[in-house]
Amino acid sequence: MDVPLSGGDLQNLGLDTLRAGGGGEPDDQGIFWFRGEQSVTTLVILSDPPCVFSVVLYGQSEQPDSRHFADQMPLFSAERFRPAWFTREQLEGHIESKTVLQKIPVH
């Protein structure tokens, strides 16, 4: 998926931006390709309960066959956030899977 991003690697000018990481020279079409750097942007409103918004550059999964592999790219490109649920009540209705860990006795 190709999406536009604001910012760029301006370190050669002594500047940096939020989305630094394209770097290098443009390709033959004048396009700089983003290759890393920023991982997550989060906005926290310190209310009770906290109100949290975030966006991950690509998605929550590193598995290419997951529907969450690149699901946040359009949001990130549009400079938008999604809710990051904090309380049990906020999470309910959004949980897709659950893993129960067993306590192993330590001797």
C-alpha distances in whole Angstrom, upper triangle without the diagonal:
4,6,10,12,16,18,19,21,24,26,28,30,31,28,25,23,21,18,19,17,16,19,21,21,18,17,19,17,18,15,15,12,12,13,15,18,18,17,19,20,23,26,29,32,35,36,38,36,33,30,27,23,20,17,15,12,10,12,16,15,15,15,12,14,14,13,13,11,8,10,11,8,9,13,13,11,14,16,17,19,20,23,24,27,30,33,33,34,30,29,30,28,25,26,24,26,29,31,34,36,39,41,43,46,47,50
4,7,10,13,16,16,18,21,24,25,27,28,25,23,20,19,16,17,16,13,17,18,18,15,14,16,14,15,11,12,9,10,12,14,17,17,17,19,20,23,25,29,32,35,36,38,36,34,31,27,24,21,17,16,12,11,14,18,18,17,18,15,18,18,17,16,14,11,12,13,9,9,13,12,10,13,15,17,19,20,24,25,28,31,34,35,35,32,31,33,31,27,29,27,29,32,34,37,38,42,44,46,49,49,53
4,7,10,13,14,17,20,23,24,25,26,23,21,18,16,13,15,15,13,17,18,18,16,16,18,15,15,11,12,10,10,13,14,16,16,16,17,17,20,22,26,29,32,34,36,34,31,28,25,21,18,15,14,11,11,14,17,18,18,20,17,19,19,17,16,15,11,12,11,7,7,10,9,6,9,12,14,16,18,21,23,26,29,32,34,34,30,29,31,30,26,28,27,29,32,34,37,38,42,44,46,49,49,53
4,7,10,11,14,17,20,22,22,23,20,18,15,14,11,13,13,12,15,17,17,14,15,17,14,13,10,10,10,10,13,14,16,15,17,17,17,20,22,26,28,31,33,36,34,31,28,25,21,19,15,15,12,13,16,20,21,21,23,21,23,22,21,19,18,14,15,13,10,9,11,9,6,8,10,13,16,19,22,24,27,30,33,35,35,31,31,33,32,29,30,30,32,35,36,40,41,44,46,48,51,51,55
4,7,8,12,14,17,19,19,20,17,14,11,10,8,10,11,10,13,16,16,14,16,18,16,14,11,10,10,8,12,12,13,12,14,14,14,17,19,23,25,29,31,34,32,29,26,23,19,17,14,13,10,12,15,19,20,20,23,21,24,23,22,19,18,14,15,13,10,10,11,8,5,8,9,12,15,17,21,22,26,28,32,34,34,30,30,32,31,28,30,29,32,34,35,39,39,43,45,46,49,49,53
4,7,10,12,15,17,17,18,14,12,9,9,7,9,11,10,13,16,17,15,17,20,18,15,12,11,12,10,14,14,14,12,15,15,14,17,18,22,25,28,30,33,32,29,26,23,19,17,15,15,12,15,18,21,23,23,26,25,27,26,25,22,21,18,18,16,13,13,13,10,8,9,9,12,15,18,22,23,27,29,32,35,35,31,31,34,33,30,32,32,34,36,38,41,41,45,46,48,51,51,54
4,7,8,12,14,13,14,11,8,6,7,5,6,9,9,11,14,15,14,17,20,18,15,13,11,12,10,13,13,12,11,15,15,14,17,19,23,25,28,31,34,33,29,27,24,21,18,16,16,13,16,20,22,24,24,27,26,29,28,27,24,23,20,21,18,15,16,15,12,11,12,11,15,17,21,24,24,28,30,33,36,36,33,33,36,35,32,34,34,36,37,39,41,42,45,46,48,51,50,53
4,6,9,11,11,12,10,8,6,8,6,5,6,6,7,10,11,11,14,18,16,13,11,8,9,8,11,11,11,11,15,16,16,20,21,25,28,31,33,36,35,32,29,26,23,20,18,17,14,17,20,23,24,24,26,26,29,28,28,25,23,20,22,19,16,18,18,14,13,15,14,18,20,23,26,26,30,32,36,38,39,35,35,38,37,34,35,35,37,38,39,42,42,46,47,48,51,50,53
4,6,8,9,10,8,6,7,9,8,5,6,6,5,8,10,11,15,18,18,14,13,9,10,9,11,11,10,12,15,17,18,21,23,27,30,32,35,38,37,33,31,28,25,23,20,19,16,19,22,24,26,24,27,27,30,30,30,27,25,22,24,22,19,21,21,17,16,19,18,21,23,26,28,28,32,33,37,40,41,37,37,40,40,36,37,37,38,40,40,43,43,46,47,48,50,49,52
4,5,5,7,5,5,7,11,10,7,9,9,8,10,12,13,17,20,19,16,15,12,14,13,15,15,13,15,18,20,20,23,25,28,31,33,36,39,39,35,33,30,27,25,23,22,19,22,25,28,29,28,31,31,34,33,33,30,28,26,28,25,22,24,23,20,19,21,19,23,25,28,31,31,34,36,39,42,43,39,39,43,42,39,40,40,41,43,43,46,46,49,50,51,53,52,55
4,5,5,5,6,9,12,12,9,10,11,9,11,13,15,19,22,22,19,18,14,16,15,15,15,13,15,19,21,21,24,26,29,31,33,37,40,39,35,34,31,29,26,24,23,21,23,27,29,30,28,32,32,35,35,35,32,29,27,29,27,24,26,26,22,21,24,22,25,27,30,32,32,35,36,40,43,44,40,40,43,44,40,41,41,42,43,43,46,45,48,49,50,52,50,53
4,6,7,9,12,15,15,12,12,13,10,10,12,14,18,21,21,18,18,15,17,16,17,17,16,18,22,24,24,27,29,32,35,37,40,43,43,39,38,34,32,29,28,26,24,26,30,32,33,31,34,34,37,37,37,35,32,30,32,30,27,28,29,25,24,26,25,28,30,33,36,35,39,40,44,46,47,44,44,47,47,43,44,44,45,46,47,49,49,52,52,53,55,54,56
4,5,8,11,15,15,13,14,14,12,13,14,16,20,22,23,19,19,16,19,18,20,20,18,20,23,25,24,27,29,32,34,36,39,43,42,38,37,34,32,29,28,27,25,27,31,33,34,33,36,36,39,39,39,36,34,31,33,30,28,29,29,25,24,26,24,28,29,33,35,35,39,40,44,46,47,44,44,47,47,44,45,45,46,48,48,51,50,53,54,55,57,55,58
4,7,11,14,15,12,14,15,13,15,17,19,23,25,26,22,21,18,20,19,20,19,17,18,22,24,23,26,27,30,32,34,37,40,40,36,35,32,30,28,27,26,24,27,30,32,34,33,36,36,39,39,39,36,33,31,33,30,28,29,29,25,24,26,24,27,29,32,34,34,37,38,42,45,46,42,42,46,46,43,44,44,45,46,47,49,48,51,51,52,54,53,56
4,7,11,12,10,12,14,13,15,17,18,22,25,24,21,20,17,18,17,18,17,15,16,19,21,20,22,23,26,29,31,34,37,37,33,32,29,27,25,24,23,21,24,27,29,31,30,34,34,37,36,36,33,31,29,30,27,25,26,25,22,21,23,20,24,25,29,31,31,34,35,39,42,43,39,39,43,43,40,41,41,43,44,44,47,46,49,50,51,53,52,55
4,7,8,6,9,11,11,14,16,18,21,24,24,20,18,15,16,14,15,14,12,12,16,17,16,19,20,23,26,28,31,35,34,30,29,26,24,21,20,20,18,21,24,26,28,27,30,30,34,32,32,29,27,25,26,23,21,23,22,18,18,20,18,21,22,25,27,27,31,31,35,38,39,36,36,39,39,36,37,38,39,40,40,43,43,46,46,47,50,49,52
4,5,5,9,11,12,15,17,18,21,24,23,19,17,15,15,13,15,13,11,10,14,14,13,16,17,21,23,26,29,32,31,28,26,23,20,18,17,17,15,18,21,23,25,25,28,28,31,30,29,26,25,22,23,20,18,19,18,15,15,16,14,17,18,22,24,24,28,29,33,35,36,33,33,36,36,33,34,35,36,38,38,41,41,44,45,46,49,48,51
4,6,9,11,13,17,19,19,22,25,24,21,18,16,15,12,14,12,9,7,11,11,9,12,14,17,20,23,26,29,28,24,22,19,17,14,13,13,12,15,18,20,22,22,26,26,29,27,26,23,22,20,20,17,16,17,15,12,13,14,11,14,15,18,20,20,24,25,29,32,32,29,29,32,32,29,30,31,33,34,35,37,37,41,41,43,46,45,48
4,6,8,11,14,16,16,19,22,21,18,15,12,12,9,10,9,7,6,10,10,10,14,16,19,22,25,28,31,30,26,24,21,18,15,13,12,10,13,16,18,20,20,23,23,26,25,24,21,19,17,18,15,13,15,14,10,10,13,11,14,15,18,21,21,24,26,30,32,33,29,29,32,32,29,30,30,31,33,34,37,37,40,41,43,45,45,48
4,6,8,11,14,14,17,21,20,17,15,11,11,8,9,8,7,7,11,13,13,17,19,22,25,28,31,34,33,29,27,24,21,18,16,15,12,15,18,20,22,21,24,24,27,27,26,23,21,19,21,18,16,18,17,14,14,16,14,18,19,22,24,24,28,29,33,35,36,33,32,35,35,32,33,33,34,35,36,39,38,42,43,44,46,46,49
4,5,9,12,13,15,19,19,16,13,10,9,6,6,5,5,8,11,14,15,18,21,25,28,30,33,36,34,31,29,25,23,19,17,15,12,14,17,19,20,19,22,22,25,25,25,22,20,18,20,18,15,18,18,15,14,18,16,19,20,23,25,25,28,30,34,36,37,34,33,36,36,32,32,32,33,35,35,38,37,41,42,43,45,45,48
4,7,9,9,11,15,15,12,10,6,5,4,6,7,9,11,14,16,17,21,24,27,30,33,36,38,37,33,31,28,25,21,19,17,13,15,18,21,22,20,23,22,25,25,25,23,20,18,20,18,15,17,18,15,14,17,17,20,22,24,27,27,31,32,36,38,39,36,35,38,37,33,34,33,35,36,37,40,40,43,44,45,48,47,50
4,7,8,11,15,15,13,11,7,8,7,8,10,10,13,16,19,20,24,26,30,33,35,38,41,40,36,34,31,28,25,22,20,17,18,22,24,25,23,25,25,28,28,29,26,23,21,24,22,19,21,22,19,18,21,20,23,25,28,30,30,34,35,39,41,42,39,38,41,40,37,37,37,38,39,40,43,42,45,46,47,50,49,52
4,7,9,13,14,11,10,8,9,10,10,12,14,17,20,22,24,27,30,33,37,39,42,45,43,40,38,34,31,28,25,23,20,21,24,27,27,25,27,26,30,30,31,29,26,24,27,25,22,24,25,22,20,24,23,27,28,31,34,34,37,39,42,44,46,42,41,44,43,40,40,39,40,42,42,45,45,48,49,50,52,51,54
4,7,9,11,8,9,7,9,11,12,15,17,19,22,25,26,30,32,36,39,41,44,47,46,42,40,37,33,30,27,25,22,23,26,29,29,27,29,27,31,32,32,30,27,25,28,26,23,24,26,23,21,24,24,28,30,32,36,36,39,41,45,47,48,44,43,46,45,42,42,41,42,44,45,48,48,51,52,53,55,55,57
4,7,7,5,5,5,8,11,13,16,18,20,22,25,26,29,32,35,38,41,44,47,45,42,39,36,33,29,26,25,21,21,25,28,28,26,28,26,30,30,30,29,26,23,26,25,21,22,24,21,19,22,23,26,28,31,34,35,39,41,44,46,47,43,42,45,44,40,41,40,41,44,44,48,48,51,52,53,56,56,58
4,5,5,5,7,8,12,13,17,19,22,24,26,28,31,34,37,40,43,46,48,47,43,41,38,34,31,27,26,22,22,25,29,28,26,27,25,28,30,29,29,25,23,26,25,21,22,25,23,20,23,24,28,30,32,36,36,40,42,45,47,48,44,43,45,44,40,41,40,41,44,44,48,48,51,53,54,57,56,59
4,6,7,10,12,15,17,21,23,25,28,30,31,35,37,41,44,47,49,52,50,47,44,41,37,34,31,29,25,25,28,32,31,29,30,28,31,32,32,31,28,26,28,28,24,25,27,25,23,25,27,30,33,35,38,39,43,45,49,50,51,47,46,48,47,43,44,43,44,47,47,51,51,55,56,57,60,60,62
4,6,9,11,15,17,21,23,24,27,29,29,33,35,39,42,45,47,50,48,45,42,39,35,32,29,27,24,23,27,31,30,29,30,27,30,31,30,30,27,24,26,26,22,22,25,23,20,22,24,27,30,33,36,37,41,43,47,48,49,45,44,46,45,41,42,41,43,45,46,50,51,54,56,57,60,60,63
4,7,10,13,16,19,21,22,25,27,27,31,33,37,39,42,45,48,46,43,40,37,33,30,27,26,22,23,26,30,30,29,30,28,31,31,31,30,27,24,26,25,21,22,24,22,19,21,23,26,29,31,35,36,39,42,45,47,48,44,43,46,44,41,42,41,43,45,46,50,50,54,55,56,59,59,62
4,6,10,12,16,18,19,21,23,24,28,30,34,36,39,42,44,43,39,37,34,30,27,24,22,19,19,23,26,26,25,26,24,27,28,27,26,23,20,23,21,18,18,21,18,15,18,20,23,25,28,31,32,36,38,42,43,44,40,39,42,41,37,38,37,39,41,42,46,46,50,51,53,56,55,58
4,7,9,12,14,16,18,21,21,25,27,31,34,37,40,42,41,37,35,31,28,25,22,20,16,17,21,24,24,23,25,23,26,27,26,25,22,19,22,20,17,18,20,17,15,18,18,22,24,26,30,30,34,36,40,42,42,39,38,40,39,36,37,36,37,40,40,44,44,47,49,50,53,52,55
4,6,9,12,14,16,18,20,23,26,30,33,36,38,41,39,36,33,30,26,23,20,17,14,14,18,21,21,19,21,19,23,23,23,22,18,16,19,18,14,16,18,15,13,17,18,21,22,25,28,28,32,34,37,39,40,36,35,38,37,33,34,33,34,36,37,40,40,44,45,46,49,49,52
4,6,9,10,12,15,16,20,23,26,29,32,35,37,35,32,30,26,23,20,16,14,10,11,15,18,18,17,19,18,21,21,21,19,16,14,17,15,12,14,16,13,12,15,15,18,20,22,25,25,28,30,34,36,37,33,32,35,34,30,31,30,31,33,34,37,37,41,42,43,46,46,49
4,7,10,11,14,17,20,24,27,30,33,35,38,36,32,30,27,24,20,17,14,11,11,15,17,17,15,17,17,20,20,21,19,16,14,17,16,13,16,18,15,14,18,18,20,21,23,26,25,28,30,34,35,37,33,32,35,34,30,30,29,30,32,32,35,35,39,40,41,44,43,46
4,6,8,11,14,17,21,24,27,30,32,34,33,29,28,24,21,18,15,12,9,10,13,15,15,14,17,17,20,20,21,18,15,14,17,15,13,16,17,14,14,18,17,19,19,21,23,22,26,27,31,33,34,31,29,32,32,28,28,28,28,30,30,33,33,36,37,38,41,40,43
4,6,10,12,15,18,21,25,27,30,32,31,27,26,22,20,16,14,12,9,12,14,16,17,16,19,20,23,22,23,19,17,16,18,16,15,18,17,14,15,18,16,18,18,20,22,21,25,26,29,31,33,30,29,32,32,28,28,28,29,30,30,33,32,36,37,38,40,39,42
4,6,8,11,15,18,21,23,26,29,27,23,22,18,16,13,11,9,7,10,12,14,16,15,19,20,23,21,21,18,16,15,16,13,13,15,14,11,13,15,13,15,15,17,19,18,21,22,26,28,30,26,25,29,29,25,26,26,27,28,29,31,31,35,35,37,39,39,42
4,7,10,14,16,20,22,25,27,25,22,20,16,14,11,9,6,6,8,10,10,12,12,16,17,20,18,18,15,14,13,14,12,12,15,14,11,13,16,14,15,14,15,17,15,18,20,23,25,27,24,22,26,26,22,22,23,23,24,25,28,27,31,32,33,36,36,39
4,6,10,13,16,19,21,23,21,18,16,13,10,7,6,4,6,9,10,10,13,14,18,19,21,19,18,15,14,13,14,11,11,14,12,9,13,14,12,12,10,12,13,12,15,16,20,22,24,20,19,23,23,20,20,21,22,23,24,27,27,30,31,33,36,36,39
4,7,10,14,16,19,21,20,16,14,11,8,5,6,7,8,12,12,13,16,18,21,22,24,21,20,17,17,15,15,12,12,14,11,9,12,13,10,10,8,10,12,11,15,16,20,22,23,20,20,23,24,20,22,23,24,25,27,29,29,33,34,36,38,38,42
4,6,10,13,15,17,16,12,11,7,6,4,7,9,11,14,14,14,18,19,23,24,26,23,22,18,19,18,17,13,15,16,13,12,15,15,12,11,8,10,10,9,12,13,16,19,20,17,17,21,22,19,20,22,23,24,26,28,28,32,32,35,37,37,41
4,7,10,12,15,14,10,8,6,5,6,9,12,15,17,17,17,21,23,26,27,29,26,24,21,22,21,19,16,17,18,14,13,17,16,12,11,8,10,10,9,12,13,16,19,20,16,18,21,22,20,22,24,25,26,28,30,30,34,34,37,39,39,43
4,6,9,11,11,7,6,5,6,9,12,15,18,20,19,19,22,25,28,29,31,27,26,23,24,23,22,18,21,21,18,17,20,19,16,14,11,12,10,9,11,11,14,17,18,15,16,20,22,20,21,24,25,26,27,29,29,32,33,35,38,38,41
4,6,9,9,6,5,6,9,12,15,18,21,24,23,22,26,28,31,33,34,30,29,25,27,26,24,21,23,24,20,20,23,21,18,16,13,14,12,11,12,12,14,18,18,15,17,21,22,21,23,26,27,28,29,31,31,34,35,38,40,40,44
4,7,8,5,7,9,12,14,18,21,24,26,25,24,28,30,33,35,36,32,31,28,30,29,27,24,27,27,23,23,26,25,22,20,17,17,14,13,14,12,14,17,18,16,18,21,24,22,24,27,28,28,30,30,31,34,34,37,38,39,42
4,5,5,6,10,13,16,20,23,26,28,27,25,29,32,34,36,37,33,32,29,31,30,28,25,28,28,24,25,28,26,23,21,18,17,14,14,13,12,12,16,16,14,17,20,22,22,23,27,28,28,30,30,31,34,34,37,39,40,43
3,5,8,11,15,18,22,24,28,30,28,26,30,33,35,37,37,33,32,29,32,31,29,27,30,30,26,27,30,29,26,23,20,19,15,15,13,11,10,14,13,13,16,18,21,21,22,26,27,26,28,28,29,32,32,35,37,38,41
4,6,9,13,16,20,22,26,27,25,24,27,30,32,34,34,31,29,26,29,29,27,25,28,28,24,25,29,27,25,22,18,17,13,12,10,8,7,11,11,10,13,15,18,18,19,23,24,23,25,26,27,29,30,33,35,36,39
4,6,10,13,17,19,23,25,23,21,25,28,30,32,33,29,28,25,27,27,24,22,25,25,22,22,25,24,21,19,15,14,11,10,9,7,9,12,13,11,13,16,19,18,19,23,24,24,25,26,27,30,30,33,35,36,40
4,7,10,14,17,20,22,21,20,23,26,29,30,31,27,25,22,25,24,22,19,22,22,18,19,22,21,18,15,12,11,8,8,8,8,10,13,13,10,13,16,17,16,18,21,23,24,26,27,28,31,32,35,37,38,42
4,7,10,13,17,19,17,16,20,23,25,27,28,24,23,19,21,21,19,16,19,19,16,16,19,18,16,13,9,9,6,5,7,7,10,14,14,11,12,16,17,15,17,20,21,22,24,26,27,30,31,34,36,37,40
4,7,11,14,16,14,14,18,21,23,24,25,22,20,17,19,18,16,13,15,15,12,12,16,15,12,9,6,5,4,5,8,10,13,16,16,12,13,17,17,15,17,19,21,22,25,27,28,31,32,35,38,39,42
4,7,10,12,11,11,15,18,20,21,23,20,18,15,16,15,13,10,12,13,10,9,13,13,11,9,5,6,6,6,10,12,15,18,18,15,15,18,18,15,17,19,21,22,24,26,27,31,32,34,37,38,41
4,6,9,8,9,13,15,18,18,20,17,16,12,13,11,10,7,9,10,7,6,10,11,9,7,5,6,9,9,12,15,18,20,21,17,17,20,19,16,18,18,20,22,24,27,28,31,33,35,38,39,42
4,6,6,7,10,12,15,15,17,15,14,10,10,9,9,6,8,10,9,7,11,12,11,11,9,9,12,11,14,16,20,22,23,19,18,21,21,17,18,18,20,21,23,26,26,30,32,34,37,37,40
4,6,9,11,12,15,15,17,15,15,11,10,8,9,7,6,9,9,6,8,11,10,11,11,12,15,14,18,20,24,25,26,23,22,24,24,20,21,21,22,24,25,29,29,33,34,36,39,39,43
4,7,8,9,11,11,13,12,11,8,7,5,7,5,5,9,9,8,10,13,13,13,13,13,16,15,19,21,24,25,26,23,21,24,23,19,20,19,20,23,24,27,28,32,34,35,38,39,42
4,6,8,10,10,12,9,9,5,5,5,5,5,7,10,10,10,12,14,14,14,12,12,14,13,16,18,21,22,23,20,18,20,19,16,16,15,17,19,20,24,25,28,30,32,36,36,40
4,7,9,11,12,9,9,6,6,8,8,8,11,13,13,13,16,18,17,16,14,12,14,12,14,16,19,20,21,18,16,18,18,14,13,13,14,16,17,20,21,25,27,29,32,33,36
4,5,8,9,7,8,5,5,8,9,10,12,15,16,15,18,20,20,19,17,16,17,16,17,19,22,22,24,21,18,20,20,16,15,13,13,15,16,20,20,24,26,28,31,32,35
4,6,9,8,10,8,6,9,11,12,13,17,17,17,19,21,21,21,20,19,20,19,21,23,25,25,27,25,22,24,23,20,18,16,16,18,18,22,22,25,28,29,32,32,36
4,5,5,9,8,6,10,12,14,15,18,19,19,21,23,24,23,22,21,22,21,22,25,27,26,28,26,23,24,23,20,18,16,16,18,18,21,22,25,28,29,33,33,36
4,6,8,8,6,8,11,14,14,16,18,18,19,22,23,23,22,21,23,22,24,27,29,29,30,28,25,26,25,21,20,18,18,21,21,25,26,29,32,33,36,37,40
4,7,9,7,10,12,15,16,18,20,20,21,24,25,24,23,22,24,23,24,27,29,28,29,27,24,25,23,20,19,16,16,19,20,24,25,28,31,32,36,37,40
4,5,5,9,9,12,14,16,17,18,20,22,23,22,20,19,20,19,21,23,25,24,25,23,20,21,19,16,15,12,13,16,17,21,23,26,29,31,34,35,39
4,6,7,7,10,12,14,15,16,18,19,21,19,18,16,18,18,19,22,24,23,24,21,19,20,17,14,14,12,13,17,19,23,25,28,31,33,37,38,41
4,6,5,8,10,12,13,14,16,17,18,17,15,13,15,15,16,19,22,21,22,19,17,18,17,13,13,11,13,16,18,21,23,27,29,31,35,36,40
4,6,8,9,12,13,13,15,18,18,18,17,16,18,17,19,22,25,25,26,23,20,22,21,17,17,15,16,19,20,24,25,28,31,32,36,37,40
4,6,6,8,10,10,12,14,15,15,14,14,17,17,19,22,25,26,26,23,21,23,21,18,18,17,19,21,23,27,28,32,34,36,39,40,43
4,6,7,8,10,11,13,14,13,12,11,14,15,17,20,23,23,24,20,18,20,18,15,16,15,17,20,22,26,28,31,34,36,39,40,44
4,6,5,6,9,10,10,9,9,9,12,13,16,19,22,23,23,19,18,20,19,16,17,17,19,22,24,27,28,32,34,36,40,41,44
4,5,5,6,9,10,10,11,12,15,16,19,22,25,26,27,23,22,24,23,19,21,20,22,25,27,30,31,35,37,39,42,43,47
4,5,5,6,9,9,10,11,15,17,20,23,26,27,27,23,23,25,23,20,22,21,24,27,29,32,34,38,40,42,45,46,50
4,5,5,6,5,6,8,12,14,17,20,23,25,24,20,20,23,21,18,20,20,23,26,28,31,33,37,38,41,44,45,48
4,5,5,6,7,10,13,14,18,21,24,26,26,22,22,25,24,20,22,22,25,27,29,32,33,37,38,40,44,44,47
4,5,8,10,13,16,18,22,24,28,29,29,26,25,28,26,23,25,25,28,30,32,35,36,40,42,44,47,47,51
4,5,9,12,15,17,21,24,27,29,28,24,25,27,26,23,25,26,28,31,33,36,38,41,43,45,49,49,53
4,7,10,14,16,19,22,25,27,27,23,24,26,25,23,25,26,28,30,32,35,36,40,42,44,47,47,51
4,7,10,13,16,19,22,24,23,20,20,23,22,19,22,23,26,28,30,33,34,38,40,42,45,46,49
4,7,9,12,15,18,20,20,16,17,20,19,16,19,20,23,25,27,30,31,35,36,39,42,42,46
4,6,9,12,15,17,17,13,13,16,15,13,15,17,19,21,24,27,28,32,34,36,39,40,44
4,6,9,12,14,13,9,10,13,13,11,14,16,18,20,23,25,27,30,32,35,37,39,42
4,6,10,12,12,9,9,12,13,11,12,15,17,18,20,22,23,27,28,31,34,35,39
4,6,8,9,5,6,9,11,9,10,14,15,16,18,20,22,25,26,30,32,34,37
4,7,8,6,7,10,13,12,12,16,17,16,18,19,21,24,25,28,30,32,35
4,5,5,6,9,12,12,12,16,17,16,18,19,20,23,24,27,30,31,35
4,5,5,6,10,10,10,14,15,14,16,16,18,21,22,26,28,30,34
4,5,5,9,10,11,15,16,16,19,19,22,24,26,29,32,34,37
4,6,8,8,10,14,16,16,19,20,22,25,27,30,33,35,38
4,6,6,6,10,12,12,15,17,19,22,24,27,30,32,36
4,5,6,10,12,12,15,17,20,23,25,28,31,33,37
4,6,8,11,13,16,18,21,24,27,30,33,36,39
4,6,9,11,15,17,20,24,26,29,32,34,38
4,6,7,11,14,17,20,23,26,29,31,35
4,7,11,14,17,20,23,26,29,31,35
4,7,10,13,17,20,22,26,28,32
4,7,10,13,16,19,22,25,28
4,6,10,13,15,19,21,25
4,7,10,13,16,19,22
4,7,9,13,15,18
4,6,10,12,16
4,6,9,13
4,6,10
4,6
4
